[in-house]
Amino acid sequence: MGKLTLGVGLLVAAAATASCSNKKVTAEDCEKFADHMLDLTVKQMTGMVPPARPGMPSPMEAAKQAVQSQRGSFLAQCTGGLPRAAYDCMMQADSVETMTRCAAAK
């Protein structure tokens, strides 16, 4: 479940860096970013989470709920000062690893 906090960690790293763009990341942008981060995290977790057993809750659904539970914190940090350049790069990312590179490079 350490991967579940990766999104918040990426956001903190990106927010700690400077941005070349003056256009601020909006609350709407942050909502889109949170959705994108959830999608990439779930994509990465696919195959890592054991299959569901009959009569038991789905481990993948539990993992999705755990990621969703962090959404409020994620949005607060995003609207608190995510640089536009980091946001733009991470929104183009097709994996969590690519997002990590965006956060480190900006």
N, C-alpha and C positions, 0 to 999 in steps of 0.2 A: 504493500500500500504506500510505499515511499514515493511511487510515481504520482500519487494523487496530489501531492503538494508541489510537484514540479511546476505547474502553471503559475502558482503564486510566486515561486522562486524566480521563474523567468521574468515575471512582471517586476519584481523588486530589482533585479539586475538591470533590466532595461530602464527603469525609472531613475536609476542612479547615474545614468549616462547623459551626455549632452545631446541635444537635437539641433540639426541644421535648419529645420523648418520652424516657422513661427505659428503655423496652424495648429491649434490645440486639438487634442483628442477629446471628442465629445462623449457624453453619456451614451448616446446611440452607438458610437464607434465601439465603446467598451462592451456594450451588449453583444455586438457582432463578434468582437474579439473573444468574449467568454464562450460563445457558442462554438467558435472555431477551435478554441483550446480544448473544449469538451470533446468535440469530434475527433481531433487528433489524438487525444489521450485514450479515448475508447478504441480507436483504430490500433494504437500501439498495444493496448492491453489484450486485444483479440488474439487468442492463441496462448496467452499467458495465464488466463483464468481457466480453472477447471470447468468441464461441462456440468450442466445442471443435472441433479439426480432427481428421479421421480419423487414427488411429494416434498421436495426441498425448494427453498427460494433459489432463483438463478444467481450464481456468483457474479455474472456480468451485470445483471440489474443492480445488485448490491454495490458493485464497483461504480456504476454510473451514478447511483444515488450519493455515494461518498464524494465523487467529484462535484456533483451538483451542490452538495452541502457547503462547499467552499466558495460558491458563486458570489455571495454577498461581500466577502472579504476581497475576492479577486476584483470585483467591480469598484469597490472603494479605493483600492490601490491604483487601479487603472485611471479613474477619474481624478486621482490625486496628483497626476503628473507624468504619465507615460509619454516619452518623447515621440513625436509624430514619425520620425524616421524609423524608430524601433517598431512602432505599431504597423507601419506600412510593410516593413520587411516580414514581420511575423504573420501578417494576414496573407502573405503570399506563400508562406511555408506549407509544405506538404507532409511534414513530420515534426514530432516533438524535437528531434535532434536538430532540424533546420531552424526551429524557433530558438533553440539554445544558441546556435551560431549567430542569429540575428541579435539576440540580447547581448552577446559578448562583443560583437563588432560595432555596436552603436554607441 
